[in-house]
Amino acid sequence: MAAEIGNELETALQEFSEVLAEVGEPGFASAMSRLRSALQAAETPEERRPILSQGLAFFGGMNSLNDVVVMQGSKPDIEANRRVDRLRTRVYDLLVEQL
């Protein structure tokens, strides 16, 4: 079960990183990619816990992942925002579930 969730999280992080890069958020895209790499390198649950906590930190405070809104000109890009929101929620839920 934990391995399945781990694989799900790694897949979700990869997808999220790709979408963030597509919508013009290279900093967050790179952060999600680094988080994925760190989780892959962790060999024990004890090694994974602080990495998971670091991942959750991207969701809190000002200028966090929760503040990302994709614009097309002066209007929100509804489809892109739905993709970002779906993956943002999925990644957050999987991080919490693994902690």
C-alpha positions, -999 to 999 in steps of 0.1 A, spaced: 0 0 0 27 25 10 47 17 -22 16 23 -43 10 56 -27 47 65 -32 45 56 -69 13 76 -72 30 106 -55 60 104 -77 38 103 -108 16 132 -96 48 152 -88 61 146 -123 28 156 -139 25 187 -117 60 197 -125 53 194 -163 21 214 -160 37 241 -139 64 245 -165 38 247 -193 19 275 -175 50 296 -168 59 286 -132 94 273 -137 104 278 -100 76 257 -87 81 232 -116 117 228 -106 108 225 -69 84 196 -76 110 179 -97 136 181 -70 110 169 -44 103 139 -66 140 131 -69 146 134 -32 117 110 -25 130 85 -50 164 87 -33 150 82 2 153 45 13 134 44 45 102 60 59 124 80 83 143 95 54 110 103 36 92 121 64 113 153 64 111 154 26 73 150 27 71 178 53 92 200 30 68 192 2 39 204 23 56 237 30 51 246 -6 14 248 1 14 273 30 20 310 34 23 338 9 35 331 -26 28 294 -22 14 269 -47 -20 278 -34 -15 313 -49 -8 301 -84 -34 314 -109 -28 310 -146 -38 340 -167 -43 344 -204 -38 381 -210 -59 398 -183 -83 368 -179 -79 336 -160 -72 306 -181 -99 283 -168 -87 251 -184 -51 256 -172 -63 265 -137 -84 234 -135 -54 213 -145 -32 230 -119 -59 228 -92 -65 191 -98 -28 182 -96 -22 206 -67 -50 189 -47 -37 154 -57 -1 161 -47 -12 177 -14 -35 148 -5 -8 122 -13 18 141 8 -5 142 38 -15 106 33 22 95 34 30 115 65 
